[in-house]
């Protein structure tokens, strides 16, 4: 049986293939090729460099499995040295790990690389910090929003007893554990980092829209320990998603939302759908104008959303209305206030965002409308979510509704979607519901499931727009 050597040089995030015949190089080129999501006529690109005979370190498991299937023995010659400084962190015993969290940590320490898929509300931040604590060496945590930047910094301080470094939001202050925004590292250059870090950790690594940024940064950093944390791992290889795997490796641990609901770590969801009669047909062929006509400025639709929010608030729920556009949020806020319901709108441009969040957490504001709370922002007080913004992104849908799935005494988590009649928007509704069905398994409502099946049949016979 022929032997193939995969050599990882010290200080590199690339793997070099040695002692292989030319035909095999071509097969690996094909294995690591992908097609962008722009269309089937796009020319495929490959993450294998045929001139240097190299590929990214995260793809070692994929390449090794492929070579084994072809009858080759594979030797991985890892020449990298683990660099970094000792942490001597002190674990806050208030954060005792659940059994699935312990399994996730053990798997990460064994593999040294990979994605840990943990649902929203399952404590993936604590898992990430426990991995760092167990390795007990300096770490760089990469995030993509200011909210996550400060949320992680607070947790590092609280859980590990270490003053965190912060890179981002016009700051560059490194520490033994540094939380950094990916945008800052790319714009100023990761080579400007002064400290040596043993661990590289990407939060919310499922963001395929940012795959190129992850790839660019990940290949410029040589850490042996490299992990991705995700609440919604990708379920199919599609376009540039392979670039995320290239940086942190494949999914090595996954726990399902339905398992955590069964064990009462997450709240049991109740699914509802808002329907309405619209008197506003749109003749626009462009999605932007169609969305403005039939979602953002649709009086009947907005009224239905507002009435549902009022109904939930009167039952004692803290309600999040998720929207896509700032203008839409302002419209809904005005409508709620006209009906005597205190509401606030929160976006990335809100100057007083922390005050608003605090008031919502304290119950001073029963309804929060936001474009912001899809990823990472931790508000366990939310018990009901209305998906008023539409859209078809399965990842964004799961991220958003996960904000409500924290256990509440005597209260189910209410997830409300809006069913639109327009053929395109109706298709988006079906896609969102399919994502919910896949993610929540047996906890997806059976009545909703029959409606979904009915809707899929309807989707196959689309109506013509008037």
Buried (B, 14 or more C-beta within 10 A) or exposed (E): EEEBBBBBBEEBBBBBBEEBEEEBEEBBBEBBBBBEEEEEEEEEBBBBBEEEBBBBBBBBBBBBEBBEEEEBEBEBEBEBEEBBEEBEBEBBEEBEBBEBBEBBBEBBEEBBBBBBBBBBBBBBBBBBBBBBBBBBBBBBBBBBBEBBBBBBBBBBBEBBBBEBBBBBEEEBEBBBBBBBBBBBBBEEEBEEBEBBBBBBBBBBBBBBEBBEBBBBBBBBBBBBBBBBBBBBBBEEEEBBBBBBBBBBBBBBBBBBBBBBBBEEBBBBBBBBBBEBEBEEEBEBEEEEEBBBBBBBBBEEBBBBBBBBBBEBBEEEBBBBBBBBBBEBBBBBBEBBEEEEBEBBBBBEEBEEBEEBBEBBBEEEBBBBBBBBBBBBBBBBBBBBBBBBBBBBBBBBBBBBBBBBBBBBEEBBBBBBBBBBBBBBBBBBBBBBBBBBBEBBEEBBBEEBBEBBEEBEEBBEEEEEEE
